[in-house]
Amino acid sequence: MKTLNELQADKIELIHKLCESKNPADILKNIKIIEAQIAELKTKELLTKVNAEQGKKRELARLAWEAEQPTEDITTNDGSLHKVKSKKYPKLSAIPYVRIDFKDGYTTQLNINGEKFSMYKTQYEYQKPTKYTRPATFLEFLQLNSIESENIDGEDFAQFAKKLNEANSELEKAIETYKQAREKLNVSQMQYIGLVSQQDAHLYIYEAKTR
């Protein structure tokens, strides 16, 4: 397969030909083919980047998961390990560039080389002590910290994007159906005379990235 730069150069060349062509249908078809190839290549590059980032986070997460969890404060003022107090926690003290957040008798968070890891699930109840629960498995620990457990496959991501697009289409149809029903009911008139109130509906639309 051609490189991204080569595909983009091909597209530009076809666009120039399109301006001079008397029969542009075939050229437009080829431009669409190239655009699809460009999108596919950008998606592959994005997945490669994301998988590499997630892989590095998994490695650091493994260090955090396997390290001892002190129930005493062994930190200095800046959150780094106290040289003497940390000696009885060899796995923890062996982690480079580690910082600790200690709260309520728990090591609640580890910061390893700039990456932060929550060590416990927290449950808050009014006027009750915070409840800290350690994840039962490494997989649950990864989920707690929003880290993928394995690399994302290209086909799996394509299926995800397809289903997301389908959900977005259904939302657009539902919004259009609501608009039509609102117009039939003459809602604006009922609002004008004071029988209908208006409220903001907050909704985020999500799209799968391709770059």
Residue, then its C-alpha position, 0 to 999 in steps of 0.5 A: m500500500k502507498t504511503l500517506n504522502e503518496l496517496q495525498a499527492d495522487k489525490i491532488e493530481l486527480i483534482h487537477k485533472l478533474c478541472e480539465s476533464k470533460n468526463p469527470a465521473d471516473i476521476l471522482k470515483n478514483i478520488k473517493i477510492i483514494e480518500a478511503q485509502i487515506a482514511e484507512l491509513k490514518t486510522k491504522e497510524l492512530l491505532t498504532k500510536v494509541n496501542a503503544e501508549q496503552g502498552k506503556k501504561r499497562e507496564l507501569a500499571r503492572l508495577a503499581w499493581e504488584a507493589e506493596q500498599p503501605t498502610e502508613d505514610i512513608t512519604t516526604n513532603d513532596g510525596s516521594l518515598h522516605k528512604v528509611k521508611s520505604k526499605k520494608y517495601p522493596k517492590l514499591s521502592a524499586i519503582p523509579y520516579v514514584r510518588i504516593d498520595f496517602k490518605d485515611g490510612y491508604t496509599t490511594q494513588l501512585n504516580i509513576n513517571g508522570e502516570k497516575f494510578s488510582m489504587y482503590k475504588t472509593q465510595y462516599e456516603y454522607q457523614k460516613p467514612t470513605k470506603y476504599t476497596r482494592p480491585a480484585t484482579f489486575l483487569e479490574f485495576l486496569q478498568l479502574n484506571s481506564i487502561e485497555s487490557e490488550n491492543i485494539d484490533g483494526e477490525d474490532f475498531a471498525q466494528f465499533a465505529k460502525k455501531l457508533n455511526e449507526a447509533n448517531s444516525e438513530l439519534e438524528k432520526a429521533i431528533e427529527t421526529y421530535k421536531q416534526a411532532r413539536e411543529k404539529l402540536n404548535v408548541s411555540q404558540m403554547q409557549y408564547i401564551g405561557l402554557v409550555s416551558q423550555q429546557d436545555a437538553h445536554l447531550y454529547i455526540y461521539e465520533a470515532k477518530t480517524r486521525 
